[in-house]
Amino acid sequence: MDKLIAIGELAASMGISVRAIRYYEEIGLLLPHSTSETNYRFYTEREKTTLGLILLLKQMGLSLREIKALVGGMEPDAFLELVNQHLERLRHEQAEILLQQEIWETARSLFDGDPLGALQKASLTKTEGIRKLLEHKASVKVIGIGGDLAPVLAGLMQVEPHLDILHLSEEGGLGTGLICETISIQGSSYEVGVQEELHQIRKGLQKSELLFILAGPPEPASILAREAKKLGIPTIGIYHPTKAEEDIEPPPHQEFMDQVDLWFDGSVSSASEPVDHTVHAVVGLSSLLLNTPIRIQDIQALIRNQGKAELRFGQATGANKITEVLEQLFSEASRSTDTRESASSAILTITASDELTMPEVDRIVRAVQDHLGSQINLIFGTVINPALSDTLQVSLVLAGESRS
């Protein structure tokens, strides 16, 4: 008769938590050999071997959904497709590592006392490889948590296709095919599910220069914000409190808000639905990095540790569109209850077709500067979108004094 192993002993021997094993059971990935009348779980060497395989496959980059399909018996064609997908991923990662290794080795061989000079010379020998490498890297990542955010993410992908978007959702997920990647969080606990997928999520985070977290459930949002903070990634949070959460003190998302550099209340909107408000906040900021010469370092420095921010958005067409947009930005109706007229930092994004002229840009910038005052630390940029035709869009992010 096989020796029975208690769940605590199994967890200790494999270096994982009891909570993780119970989560695997909940999603049907690892079932106990037997359960006692008092609900104690027992396993044998067979389940222990299966658990070891699960942990190995996680380290190899497979999602829990893929592992579940493998353990449950995958069809040969599906298995070969899975193998090919991961081989392609590994080839790309290997190419990146080899390129970096070659640049460092070349820099070492060319080093004559000038570190930057050696790196510049080394990079010039690998210009084509660097170009291809940069083509695959997105500096801005958006993570949406929860099925309710699917429309927001789909809207983002349509407006700004160069965003690197990740959707963490229940079984079924977005299902539209518009999002770059979807990770299915199975079972009843988002918090445990995110912890179990963190290895895969972390790999995506490490390539980010700016991160947006669109928070549904507060616990997994806090986990991701803490992880981003450990990695030193400037993070902007946008949360959507439900009616039931609005009067709770402290707010359920308080820990999440404390972890991010800058955060918006996604339920506040100047003239549109919360979905549109969130899209404007993300697109307005990310467009400056994806479509203008503005340096990532400047945006990073401006949002670091700034706390609550406010978004103003204006849109108009016709001969008086600039006047109308400015009125939308600074009218009483555009302000949230926590107004930011005394903001210390502002990020202005002007989006229009190529018919926009420099005098028009100057007029908008001067009007914003005059309204906010000469002490404001303002960054602005112009994004050209031919599809807008005669439409002018302006987004303005206002942030207060830095937190201690």
Beta strands, then each sheet from edge to edge (+ up, - down):
strand 1: 5-6
strand 2: 34-35
strand 3: 41-43
strand 4: 140-145
strand 5: 164-169
strand 6: 181-184
strand 7: 210-215
strand 8: 235-239
strand 9: 262-265
strand 10: 307-316
strand 11: 345-352
strand 12: 377-384
strand 13: 392-399
sheet 1: 1+ 3- 2+
sheet 2: 6+ 5+ 4+ 7+ 8+ 9+ 10+ 13- 11+ 12+
end
